Amino acid sequence: MSTVTLIKKLWPFVQKYRQSLIGAFILTGVGALLAQVTPLVMEYTVNTVQDILDKKKQTQQQIAWIVGGLVLVLFAKEIINLLVQLGQKFLSDRLRFRLAADLHNYSIKRMVSYHLSFFALSQNQIGKLEKRIDKGIESLTKTVKNLFVDIVPMFANALLALALMYKKNIWVGVCATLIMPLYALISREQSKRQKLIRRNIQQFREEKANTLFNLIESIFVVKSFVREEYETSRQWKLTQQLSDSEVKHHRTNYLFDGLKSIAEQLGVVMVFVVTIYFVLNQQMTVGAILLHLMLFNNVSAPVRHLHRIYDEYSEALTYAEGFFDMIENNSYLENSQSKTINHWNLVHKSFAGTFEMKDVDFVYPNGKQALKGVNLHLEAGKTTALVGLSGAGKSSAMNLLAGFYSPTRGEILLDGKPLTGYDPHWIRRNVGLVMQKNHIFSGTIEENIRYGKLEATLDEIVAAAKQASLHEQILQMPNGYQTEAKALSGGQQQRIAIARLFLKNPPIIFLDEPTASLDAITAEQIKDSIDAIKKNRTVLIISHSISQIMDADQIYVMQEGEIIGKGSHETLYEAGGLYREIIDSNARTLNIGRLAATVLG
């Protein structure tokens, strides 16, 4: 990413702080002027002292006034300069922290608006995204601070000092200028060599962060399989690769920093020699030696300090590229396929809830094909079940119907209109989901249940918990509904997800193994509650529970991403095939014959 591109991308975020920018630039100008005061005062001092020594006419009182005046000027200059620097730092820090907040908020806003297919990409794993956001914002805001506290003031100072050198003597100015192209060539070569190294460092840092995140998240599995040594070895390899890249990066910097120091010293020698020549030829005063050396010190300040700033800036460009690619990826915005979105949902009164999949193929971003030519019909107000072995594509079909993914081929209709024509937020507000694996947020039980309806009262939350057979267990906990939700068992967390559904009370319900983590008694209680809420709603259920399958109005049998059968429980069982095998396997697993004899006899 070039500097111009970076400025264009940052400007929409920075422009709201124009007053701070203007203030920083004014202070920069004042600081550049103040930086030239000391060289000019030193020149005057040396010349005055030389004049006193030559003429021997000044009295002690005159000398005291001269010295006192010089001290007063330098002291006042330092006080003003201190205030200018404090003002610059205050304005740059305020801009930096507010810009960081704006970039973070915008990146979160963009990420939550992306299709789930964005997060399915290998380069967008949780740990990698977290590192990309943190390092991207950190490096960008540091660059903004460097710009206003270091780069702009130093270059303003250097240009003004160079202008004074040209004003005093054009040849001295030329000597000071000649160093700049040489320094630019060295910096350009450094940039070319460091570019690939920095990208490797970025990738290794993201991979390391993601691996560490996965390790902590999977620590129970790691310990249960005694894989501590294996995981330690994986982390060591990544750390070693990152370490090698960092060493190579800094080794290259040391080489080019040395070349830059040589270039700077060459400039000092040239300015000194030329000035001495003119002094000896009586074309300059002795004070010009000190003046030109101090002015060249201001000119070469960017040369001395820019290696640090340049390194940070180059790193920022590398991270900025990944950061802006992430937050500007419009191809993954929901409904980005259509240029004009017709919100069919504006006519809410005509909403029924009939879904239809027509010749749908679906391939995940990693290349795995989940669905092949699927034709599916969910009738409004009826219950439809998807049955099949693990990996048959049942959950994938449900995710497409909920609008989390878009089909690779074919179309999905809601009430006869393309699903892509609806606002996805409106669809999900009208669809209640209970997945096989439900997420529980850090926070209390009350907060987690309220996630289903943020404006819900405590009475509504309690009613939902009762429907999910969770209320009595909550009351037995020390802090009741204020208990930390993540401290609950897996079955209790599943009931929190079901309570969210009851609280949301949507017209469409998608259930993916809703009672998989529950004991038999609770599962029956939940089934009764779900049966009650299913009435007059469009329901899609994925389940291995015989009772939930048999109750469905329509059953689709899936195998390897295809629909291989549909009908009622009786017709599918009579037809034989996979459906009968699944039902018979369930019956044998439950030992229904013996159970029936025990219960009935």
ZIURBEL-V523649 format. One line per field, one symbol per residue. ss: DSSP state (H for helix, E for strand, - for the rest). phi: phi as a letter, one per 40 degrees, with the letter a starting at -180 (. if undefined). burial: # if it has 24 or more other ideal C-beta (glycine too) atoms within 12 Angstrom, else .. A space follows every 10 residues. Layout:
ss=???
phi=???
burial=???
This chain:
ss=--HHHHHHHH HHHHHHHHHH HHHHHHHHHH HHHHHHHHHH HHHHHHHHHH HHHHH----H HHHHHHHHHH HHHHHHHHHH HHHHHHHHHH HHHHHHHHHH HHHHHHHHHH HH-E-HHHH- -HHH-HHHHH HHHHHHHHHH HHHHHHHHHH HHHHHHHHHH HHHHHHHH-H HHHHHHHHHH HHHHHHHHHH HHHHHHHHHH HHHHHHHHHH HHHHHHH-HH HHHH---HHH HHHHHHHHHH HHHHHHHHHH HHHHHHHHHH HHHHHHHHHH HHHHHHHHHH ------HHHH HHHHHHHHHH HHHHHHHHHH HHHHHHHHHH HHHHHHH--H HHE------- ---HHH-HHH ----EEEEEE EEE-----EE EEEEEEEE-- --EEEEEE-- ---HHHHHHH H-------EE EEEE--EEHH H--HHHHHH- EEEE------ ---EHHHHHH -------HHH HHHHHHH--- HHHHH----H HH-EHHH--H HHHHHHHHHH HHHH---EEE EE-------H HHHHHHHHHH HHHH---EEE EE---HHHHH ---EEEEEE- -EEEEEE-HH HHHHH--HHH HHHHHHHHHH -HHHHHHHHH -
phi=.ccccccccc ddccccbdcc cccccccccc ccccccccdc cccccccccc cccccfbccc cccccccccc cccccccccc cccccccccc cccccccccd ccccccccdc cccccccccc cccbcdcccc cccccccccc cccccdcccb cccccccccc ccccccccac ccccdccccc cccccccccc ccccdccccc cdcccccccc cccccccbcc cdccbfbdcc cccccccccc cccccccccc cccccccccc cccccccccc cccccddccc cfcacccccc dccccccccc ddccbccccc cccccccccc cccccccbcc cbccgccbcb cccdcccccc cbhcbabbfc babcdcgccb bbfcbabbcd gbbbbbbicc gchccccccc ccgcbbccag abbbfgbdcc cccdccdccb bbbbccbbcb cciccdcccc dcaccccccc ccccccccfb dccccccdbf cccccccccc cccccccccd ccccfccbbb bbfcbccbcc ccdccccccc dcccdgbcbb bbabcdcccc cccabbbbaf gbcbaaicdc cccccggccc dccccccccc fddccccccc b
burial=#....#..## ..##..#..# #..#..##.# ########## ########.. .......... .........# ......#... #..##.###. ##.###..## .###.##..# #..####### ..######## ########## ########## ########## ##.##..##. .##.###### ..#..##..# #..#..##.. ########## ##..#..... .......... #...#..#.. .#..##..#. .##..##.## ..##.###.# ##.##..##. ...####### ########## #######.## ########## #######.#. .#.##.#... ....#..... #######..# #####....# ##.#####.# .#######.. .######### ########.# #####.#### ##.#.##### ######.#.# ...####### ##...#...# ##.####### #.##...... #.#.#..#.. ########## ########## ########.. .##.###.## #.##..#### ########## #########. ######.##. .##....##. .##....... .......... .
